Amino acid sequence: MLDGIIIDAQTYRNMDPNAITAIEVLDNKAAVALYGSRASGGVIILSSKQKTTLNQLLAMPLPGTPMASMPEGVLPGNSIRKNFRDYAFWQPRLTTNKDGKAKFIATFPDDITGWKIEALVMASKKRSGLASSQVQSYKPLLAQVATPHFLVEGDNTNAIGKITNYTTDTLSIIRTIEVEGNLTNIDLQITNSHVDSLILFASSPDSIHLKYAIKQKEYEDGESRTIPVFKRGVKDADGLFVALPNDTIITIALKPGSLRIYAQSDILDVVLNEIESVKNYPYDCNEQLASKLQVLLAEKKIAEFRKEKFKQEDRVKRIIKKLSENQHKDGGWGWWNQSEGLMWITLHVVHGLELAEKEGFKTIYNKEGVLTFLQSGLLQLPLREQILPMQFLVTHNIKVNVQPLYDSLIKTDLSVYSRLRLAELMQHANLPYDKTWLSDFRNETVKGNYYWGTDALHLFDNAIMSTLIAYRLLKNEKASNTELQRIRNFFLEARTHSWRNTFESASIIETLLPDLISLTANYTKTELTLMNKTITKFPYDTIVQVNGSLTVQKNWYCPGLSYSVPRILECEPQTNRQRFCG
């Protein structure tokens, strides 16, 4: 306790020891004698005031000092408490008066606890400050109940009720327990505390209402709680996305029931769906801003191909302005605002800004600062991490010797991703590199699509990013259209509702879009036969009833066919460990 105010351990640890002018430690007996049963663990009394005597220190009252006895009559807040939450108030628009003070009225929740109050203040000339304090809610006699956050139909459990007496008297009270309208009352004598176990049974889905309360003459307290009860079972949904590049007939085995089918005949519609997903991502770190910029520029290219008006130019300009402002003084970009630069984020941001310049947008970032950041940081990186910045320098016609890096790394145990990165560096530098291993490391999905690398959560070293590099390498090596098509289909196969993150989505779209636009220009009308019905207008969206299988016949090109089963409740779900095993 500091100057009569209860403080938490963190505040105590952060205090300047020189600010403490007096200290006294009370053991449990002496503490309880002064402050009641809540001080049974002992009290450390501190003062920051000059010339504080021991008597003055011991005379400091706690906020809401425990009463020697219960007061007569009705107290404020004399009711059953039911408004519980983790925050008390939020006042974001306070303005001080001429004396530098601001006032407002707040109604606290019904939780009996300590409330930490924090104030953030701002003034002219970029001045700011932070202050904190603590308020302790208190009742001399209270009844509290601890309940589960929720139950599932059929659950049996207990709630714990506790009555606490902070006065120095033994009190005669009436304790009330009410569960779903079943009421029990008993008389109790309370000196310190009393604990009850309340049996709860979730017989049906909805909720359980309970009340735990006490009454002592005109005084009452207690809590009313509602526990949600969920229906037993697991909500499950199933679905599949397939790309149908050639004339084909497929049969899908399904459970009987309702099925939603969605088909698209234009691959650019799939890309636009992904672009919307990236644009609507709620956060704006520098990586996400750069990714949004890249997909917006891709949207512009699609609009130009379709001879439509691009309506997002203002948003592109805002992102360019924001990214330019976020450049760190060292020339790079980090995660947020003007944070210290990171190599890969810097390269991602600069790539987006350069794409914007090619599309006719003006940029105002420090280009010389970027080169200084890359060149000064290059040799400080591990050899494998030097590949990306060195590739940037090579593609910008800045003289750099990449052969020693290649010779050093090719002898080491490289992942497929790093080998592909190294090969792409050599390709950009117009230098010879080993290509024979590309086909050896190629994998094939059950649908016959090609990919490289392994499916991993790493941002770079994963199957998606490895396959993107392989696609660029093979395209520059004049690989066959059939091989490139199988690689493109892998990205469609790997896509569920969207790809995994904004960086991945932007990278895929930027790499594949030129070829997808070219393919779209060359394809003609698509026909889809579904349950003896021929469909020629796309996108096609319908719900059908199936009895066990679905046969789809497709003529011409259908880049996206998906089906999904509406969410159903499995009341007796089977154990499935597949998703939780490596």
C-alpha positions in Angstrom: 0.0 0.0 0.0 1.5 3.3 -1.1 0.2 6.5 0.5 -3.1 4.8 1.3 -3.5 3.3 -2.2 -3.3 -0.4 -3.0 -0.7 -0.9 -5.8 0.1 -4.0 -7.8 3.4 -5.9 -7.9 4.4 -4.4 -11.3 3.9 -0.8 -10.0 6.0 -1.7 -6.9 8.8 -3.1 -9.1 8.8 0.0 -11.3 9.1 2.4 -8.4 12.3 4.4 -7.9 13.6 3.2 -4.5 14.7 6.7 -3.7 11.1 7.9 -3.8 10.2 5.7 -0.8 10.5 7.7 2.4 9.1 5.2 4.9 8.3 1.5 4.9 6.7 -0.9 7.4 5.9 -4.6 7.0 3.1 -6.1 9.0 2.6 -9.8 9.5 -0.8 -11.4 9.1 -2.0 -10.9 12.7 -1.1 -7.2 12.8 -2.4 -6.6 9.3 -5.8 -8.3 10.0 -6.1 -6.2 13.2 -5.8 -3.0 11.2 -7.4 -3.9 7.8 -9.5 -7.0 8.3 -9.4 -10.5 6.7 -8.3 -9.4 3.2 -5.0 -8.4 4.7 -4.4 -11.9 6.1 -1.4 -12.4 3.8 0.4 -9.4 5.4 0.8 -5.8 4.3 3.7 -3.7 3.1 3.0 -0.1 3.9 5.0 2.5 1.9 5.1 6.3 1.9 6.5 8.8 -0.6 5.9 11.8 1.6 8.7 13.5 3.5 9.1 13.1 7.3 6.4 10.4 7.7 6.4 8.9 11.2 5.6 5.3 12.0 2.3 6.3 13.6 1.3 8.2 10.5 2.3 5.2 8.4 0.1 2.8 10.4 -2.8 5.3 10.4 -3.1 5.3 6.6 -6.5 3.8 5.8 -7.1 1.3 2.9 -9.5 2.5 0.2 -12.8 1.3 1.5 -11.4 0.3 4.9 -13.2 -2.8 6.3 -16.0 -1.8 8.6 -15.9 -2.9 12.2 -19.6 -3.9 11.9 -22.4 -3.9 9.3 -24.1 -0.5 8.9 -27.7 -0.1 9.6 -30.2 0.5 6.8 -29.7 0.1 3.0 -26.4 0.8 1.4 -25.8 2.1 -2.1 -25.4 -0.8 -4.5 -27.6 -2.9 -2.2 -28.8 -5.4 -4.9 -28.1 -8.6 -6.8 -25.3 -8.0 -9.2 -25.6 -9.2 -12.8 -23.6 -6.7 -14.9 -20.2 -8.3 -15.3 -17.4 -7.4 -17.7 -13.6 -7.0 -17.9 -13.5 -3.3 -18.6 -15.2 -0.4 -16.7 -15.2 2.5 -19.1 -13.5 4.0 -22.1 -13.5 7.8 -22.6 -11.5 8.6 -25.8 -12.6 12.2 -26.3 -11.9 14.0 -23.0 -10.7 17.6 -23.1 -9.3 19.3 -20.1 -10.4 22.7 -18.7 -8.1 25.7 -18.1 -6.9 24.0 -14.9 -5.8 20.9 -16.8 -8.6 18.8 -15.4 -11.3 16.6 -17.1 -14.3 15.0 -15.4 -16.9 12.5 -16.4 -19.4 10.2 -14.7 -18.9 6.4 -15.0 -21.0 3.5 -13.8 -18.7 0.6 -12.9 -19.7 -3.0 -13.6 -20.8 -5.2 -10.8 -17.5 -7.1 -10.4 -16.0 -6.8 -6.9 -12.4 -6.4 -7.8 -9.6 -3.9 -8.3 -9.8 -1.6 -11.3 -6.7 -0.3 -13.0 -7.3 3.1 -14.5 -4.9 4.4 -17.2 -4.9 7.9 -18.7 -3.1 8.7 -22.0 -2.8 12.5 -22.6 -1.6 14.6 -25.5 -1.0 18.3 -25.7 0.5 20.7 -28.2 4.1 20.5 -29.5 3.9 16.6 -29.5 3.8 16.4 -25.8 2.3 13.3 -24.3 2.0 11.5 -21.0 0.8 8.4 -19.2 -0.6 8.0 -15.7 -2.3 5.1 -13.9 -4.1 4.6 -10.7 -6.3 2.0 -9.0 -9.8 1.9 -7.7 -11.0 -0.9 -5.4 -14.6 -1.9 -5.4 -15.7 -3.2 -2.0 -18.6 -4.5 0.0 -18.4 -5.5 3.7 -20.3 -8.7 3.1 -20.6 -10.3 -0.4 -21.7 -13.5 -2.2 -19.9 -14.5 -5.3 -20.3 -17.5 -7.7 -17.8 -18.9 -10.1 -19.4 -20.6 -13.1 -18.2 -22.3 -16.4 -18.2 -20.0 -19.4 -20.5 -22.4 -21.2 -21.9 -26.0 -21.1 -22.7 -28.6 -23.6 -26.1 -30.4 -23.6 -25.8 -33.3 -21.2 -22.9 -31.9 -19.1 -22.8 -32.3 -15.3 -20.7 -29.9 -13.4 -20.5 -27.7 -10.3 -20.5 -23.9 -9.7 -18.7 -22.6 -6.6 -20.4 -20.1 -4.4 -18.4 -18.2 -1.8 -19.6 -15.8 1.0 -17.0 -13.5 2.4 -17.4 -11.4 5.6 -14.9 -8.5 5.8 -16.3 -7.2 9.1 -15.0 -8.1 12.6 -18.4 -9.5 13.6 -20.0 -12.9 13.2 -23.1 -12.3 11.2 -26.4 -14.1 11.0 -27.5 -14.3 7.3 -29.9 -16.1 5.0 -28.2 -17.8 2.0 -30.3 -18.3 -1.2 -29.5 -20.6 -4.1 -31.7 -20.6 -7.1 -31.1 -22.8 -10.2 -33.6 -22.7 -13.0 -36.3 -21.6 -10.6 -35.5 -24.2 -7.9 -35.0 -22.2 -4.7 -33.3 -23.2 -1.4 -32.8 -21.0 1.6 -30.8 -21.7 4.8 -29.7 -19.7 7.8 -25.9 -19.4 8.4 -23.5 -17.9 10.9 -20.6 -16.3 9.0 -17.4 -15.3 10.7 -14.9 -15.2 7.8 -16.2 -17.2 4.8 -18.4 -20.0 3.6 -18.2 -22.1 0.4 -21.1 -23.9 -1.4 -21.0 -26.3 -4.3 -23.9 -25.8 -6.8 -24.8 -28.8 -8.9 -25.5 -28.0 -12.5 -27.0 -30.2 -15.2 -27.4 -29.1 -18.8 -30.5 -31.0 -19.7 -31.3 -29.1 -22.9 -29.6 -26.5 -25.2 -30.3 -22.9 -24.4 -29.0 -21.7 -21.0 -29.0 -22.2 -17.3 -29.9 -19.3 -15.0 -28.7 -19.3 -11.4 -28.6 -16.9 -8.5 -26.4 -17.0 -5.4 -27.4 -14.4 -2.8 -27.3 -13.5 0.9 -29.4 -11.2 3.1 -28.6 -9.7 6.5 -31.4 -7.6 7.9 -31.9 -4.9 5.2 -28.6 -5.6 3.5 -28.3 -8.0 0.5 -25.8 -9.0 -2.0 -25.3 -11.8 -4.6 -24.8 -12.6 -8.2 -27.1 -13.6 -11.0 -25.5 -15.5 -13.8 -26.6 -17.1 -17.1 -24.6 -19.9 -18.6 -25.1 -20.7 -22.3 -25.7 -24.3 -23.2 -24.7 -25.5 -26.6 -26.2 -28.5 -28.5 -23.9 -31.5 -28.3 -22.0 -32.3 -31.4 -19.5 -30.8 -33.9 -20.4 -28.5 -36.7 -18.8 -29.8 -39.9 -18.6 -28.7 -43.5 -17.0 -30.3 -46.5 -16.0 -28.9 -49.9 -13.7 -29.1 -52.9 -12.2 -26.8 -55.4 -11.1 -28.2 -58.8 -9.7 -26.7 -62.0 -10.9 -28.3 -65.2 -8.5 -27.1 -68.0 -9.4 -29.7 -70.6 -12.6 -31.4 -71.8 -13.4 -34.0 -69.1 -15.9 -35.9 -67.1 -15.5 -36.2 -63.4 -17.5 -38.1 -60.8 -17.4 -36.9 -57.1 -18.5 -39.3 -54.3 -20.7 -37.5 -51.8 -22.9 -38.1 -48.9 -26.7 -37.7 -49.7 -28.0 -34.2 -49.0 -27.9 -30.6 -50.0 -24.9 -29.4 -52.0 -23.9 -25.9 -53.1 -22.1 -25.7 -56.5 -20.3 -22.7 -57.8 -18.6 -22.7 -61.2 -16.6 -20.0 -63.0 -15.6 -20.0 -66.7 -13.2 -17.1 -66.5 -9.9 -17.6 -64.5 -9.7 -13.8 -64.1 -12.9 -14.0 -61.9 -11.0 -16.3 -59.6 -8.1 -13.8 -59.5 -10.5 -10.9 -58.8 -12.0 -12.9 -55.9 -8.5 -13.3 -54.4 -7.8 -9.6 -55.0 -10.9 -8.6 -53.0 -9.7 -10.9 -50.2 -6.4 -9.1 -50.0 -7.9 -5.6 -50.3 -10.3 -6.3 -47.5 -7.6 -7.6 -45.1 -8.2 -5.5 -42.0 -4.5 -4.6 -41.1 -2.0 -2.3 -42.8 1.6 -3.2 -41.9 4.2 -2.3 -44.6 4.1 -5.9 -46.0 0.3 -5.8 -46.2 0.3 -2.3 -47.8 2.8 -3.5 -50.4 0.7 -6.6 -51.1 -2.5 -4.6 -51.4 -0.7 -2.2 -53.8 0.4 -5.1 -56.0 -3.1 -6.7 -56.2 -4.6 -3.3 -57.0 -2.2 -2.9 -59.9 -3.2 -6.4 -61.0 -6.9 -5.4 -60.8 -6.0 -2.4 -63.0 -4.5 -4.7 -65.7 -7.6 -6.9 -65.6 -9.8 -3.9 -66.0 -7.7 -2.7 -69.0 -7.9 -6.1 -70.6 -11.7 -6.2 -70.2 -11.9 -2.6 -71.4 -13.5 -1.6 -68.0 -12.8 1.5 -65.9 -10.4 1.0 -63.0 -12.0 2.7 -60.0 -9.2 2.3 -57.4 -6.7 4.9 -58.5 -7.2 7.0 -55.4 -6.5 4.0 -53.1 -3.4 3.2 -55.1 -2.1 6.8 -54.6 -2.9 6.7 -50.8 -1.0 3.4 -50.4 2.0 4.8 -52.3 2.0 7.9 -50.1 1.7 5.9 -46.9 4.6 3.6 -47.9 6.8 6.5 -48.9 6.1 8.1 -45.4 6.9 4.8 -43.7 10.4 4.5 -45.1 13.0 4.4 -42.3 15.8 6.9 -42.3 18.3 4.0 -43.1 16.5 3.6 -46.5 14.6 0.4 -45.7 11.1 -0.7 -44.4 10.3 -2.7 -41.4 7.0 -4.1 -40.2 5.3 -0.9 -39.1 5.5 2.9 -39.8 9.2 4.0 -39.8 10.5 0.9 -37.9 14.0 -0.3 -38.6 14.4 -1.9 -42.0 14.2 -5.6 -42.8 15.6 -6.9 -46.1 12.7 -8.9 -47.4 10.0 -6.3 -46.5 12.1 -3.6 -48.1 12.4 -5.7 -51.3 8.7 -6.4 -51.3 7.8 -2.7 -50.8 10.2 -1.5 -53.5 8.9 -4.1 -55.9 5.3 -2.8 -55.4 6.4 0.8 -55.8 8.3 0.0 -59.0 5.2 -1.8 -60.4 3.2 1.3 -59.6 5.7 3.4 -61.6 5.4 1.1 -64.6 1.6 1.7 -64.5 2.1 5.5 -64.6 1.8 6.3 -60.9 4.2 8.8 -59.3 6.3 7.6 -56.4 8.3 9.8 -53.9 10.4 7.4 -51.9 14.2 7.7 -51.4 15.6 5.4 -54.0 19.2 6.2 -53.2 18.4 5.3 -49.6 17.2 1.9 -50.7 20.4 1.1 -52.5 22.5 2.3 -49.5 20.4 0.0 -47.2 20.8 -3.0 -49.5 24.5 -2.6 -50.2 25.4 -1.8 -46.6 23.4 -4.7 -45.2 24.2 -7.3 -47.8 27.4 -8.7 -46.5 26.1 -8.7 -42.9 23.6 -11.4 -43.9 24.1 -15.1 -43.8 25.0 -16.4 -47.3 21.5 -17.9 -48.0 19.8 -14.6 -47.2 22.1 -12.7 -49.6 20.4 -14.2 -52.6 17.3 -11.9 -52.6 19.1 -8.5 -52.3 21.8 -9.6 -54.7 19.1 -10.6 -57.2 17.6 -7.1 -56.8 21.0 -5.5 -57.6 21.5 -7.7 -60.6 18.1 -6.8 -62.1 18.8 -3.1 -61.6 22.0 -3.3 -63.5 24.2 -2.7 -60.5 27.5 -4.5 -60.9 27.8 -7.4 -58.4 29.8 -10.6 -58.6 27.3 -13.4 -57.9 29.5 -16.4 -58.9 31.3 -16.7 -55.5 28.0 -16.8 -53.7 26.7 -19.5 -56.1 29.9 -21.6 -55.7 29.8 -21.4 -51.9 26.2 -22.3 -51.5 25.8 -25.0 -54.1 28.2 -27.2 -52.1 26.0 -26.9 -49.0 22.9 -28.8 -47.9 20.3 -26.4 -49.4 16.5 -26.8 -49.2 14.6 -27.0 -52.5 13.5 -23.4 -52.0 17.1 -22.1 -51.5 18.3 -24.1 -54.6 15.5 -22.5 -56.6 16.3 -19.0 -55.4 20.0 -19.5 -56.2 19.1 -20.8 -59.7 16.9 -17.8 -60.4 19.7 -15.5 -59.3 22.1 -17.1 -61.8 19.4 -16.9 -64.5 18.9 -13.2 -64.0 22.7 -12.7 -64.1 22.8 -14.7 -67.4 25.3 -17.2 -65.9 25.2 -21.0 -66.3 23.7 -23.0 -63.5 22.7 -26.7 -62.9 19.2 -27.3 -64.2 19.2 -31.1 -64.2 17.8 -31.4 -60.6 14.6 -29.4 -61.4 12.8 -32.5 -62.7 14.2 -34.7 -60.0 12.7 -32.5 -57.3 9.4 -32.1 -59.0 6.4 -33.5 -57.2 2.9 -34.4 -58.5 -0.4 -34.1 -56.8 -3.1 -36.8 -57.0 -4.8 -34.5 -59.6 -1.6 -34.6 -61.8 -0.4 -31.0 -61.0 3.3 -30.2 -60.5 4.9 -28.5 -57.5 8.3 -28.2 -55.7 9.2 -28.0 -52.1 7.2 -29.2 -49.0 4.0 -27.8 -47.5 5.2 -25.8 -44.5 4.1 -22.8 -42.5 7.4 -20.9 -43.2 6.7 -17.6 -45.0 9.2 -18.4 -47.8 10.4 -22.0 -47.6 7.2 -23.7 -48.6 5.6 -25.4 -51.6 3.8 -22.3 -52.8 6.8 -20.0 -52.9 9.1 -22.7 -54.2 6.7 -23.6 -57.0 6.4 -19.9 -58.0 10.2 -19.7 -58.5 10.2 -22.9 -60.4 7.4 -21.6 -62.7 9.4 -18.4 -63.4 12.6 -20.5 -64.1 10.8 -22.9 -66.5 8.9 -20.1 -68.2 12.2 -18.3 -69.0 13.7 -21.7 -70.1 10.8 -22.0 -72.6 9.1 -25.0 -70.9 6.1 -26.5 -72.7 2.6 -25.1 -72.2 1.4 -28.4 -70.8 4.0 -28.3 -68.0 3.3 -24.6 -67.2 -0.4 -25.4 -67.2 0.0 -28.2 -64.6 2.0 -25.8 -62.4 -0.7 -23.1 -62.6 -3.3 -25.7 -61.7 -1.3 -26.5 -58.6 -2.0 -23.0 -57.3 -5.7 -23.3 -58.0 -5.7 -26.7 -56.3 -3.9 -25.3 -53.2 -6.4 -22.5 -52.9 -9.4 -23.0 -50.6 -11.4 -19.8 -50.0 -8.2 -17.9 -50.5 -4.4 -18.4 -50.3 -2.8 -18.4 -46.9 -1.6 -14.8 -46.5 -1.5 -11.4 -48.3 2.2 -11.9 -49.2 1.5 -15.2 -50.8 -1.6 -14.0 -52.7 0.2 -11.0 -54.1 3.2 -13.1 -55.2 1.0 -15.7 -57.0 -1.2 -13.1 -58.7 1.8 -11.0 -59.9 3.6 -14.0 -61.3 0.7 -15.7 -63.0 -1.5 -12.8 -64.2 0.3 -12.1 -67.6 -0.2 -15.8 -68.7 -3.7 -16.0 -67.3 -4.7 -12.9 -69.3 -3.2 -14.4 -72.4 -5.1 -17.7 -71.8 -8.4 -16.0 -71.3 -8.0 -14.1 -74.6 -7.6 -17.4 -76.5 -10.4 -19.4 -74.9 -13.9 -19.7 -76.3 -17.3 -20.5 -74.8 -17.5 -23.0 -71.9 -20.2 -25.6 -71.4 -20.8 -27.5 -68.2 -23.2 -30.4 -67.9 -24.5 -31.0 -64.4 -27.3 -33.5 -63.5 -28.4 -33.5 -67.2 -28.5 -29.8 -67.4 -26.2 -27.8 -69.7 -24.9 -24.5 -68.3 -23.5 -21.8 -70.5 -23.8 -18.7 -68.3 -21.2 -18.1 -65.7 -20.5 -17.7 -62.8 -23.0 -20.4 -62.0 -24.3 -20.7 -58.4 -26.9 -23.2 -57.3 -27.9 -25.7 -54.5 -28.8 -29.2 -55.5 -29.9 -32.4 -53.8 -27.6 -35.4 -54.3 -28.0 -39.1 -53.5 -24.4 -40.2 -53.3 -22.4 -38.9 -56.3 -22.2 -36.0 -58.7 -21.1 -36.3 -62.3 -19.8 -33.2 -64.1 -19.1 -33.0 -67.8 -17.1 -30.0 -69.1 -16.4 -28.8 -72.6 -13.8 -26.1 -73.3 -12.2 -24.4 -70.3 -13.5 -24.2 -66.7 -10.8 -22.8 -64.3 -12.9 -23.0 -61.2 -15.5 -25.5 -60.0 -16.2 -25.8 -56.3 -18.8 -27.6 -54.2 -19.5 -27.2 -50.5 -21.8 -28.9 -48.1 -23.8 -26.6 -45.8 -22.7 -26.7 -42.2 -24.2 -29.6 -40.4 -24.2 -30.7 -36.7 -22.8 -34.2 -36.1 -24.3 -35.1 -32.8 -22.1 -38.2 -32.4 -18.9 -37.2 -34.1 -16.2 -39.8 -34.8 -12.7 -39.3 -33.5 -10.5 -37.7 -36.2 -6.8 -37.2 -35.4 -5.7 -36.5 -39.0 -5.6 -32.8 -38.7 -3.6 -32.9 -35.5 -0.8 -35.3 -36.5 2.4 -34.5 -38.3 
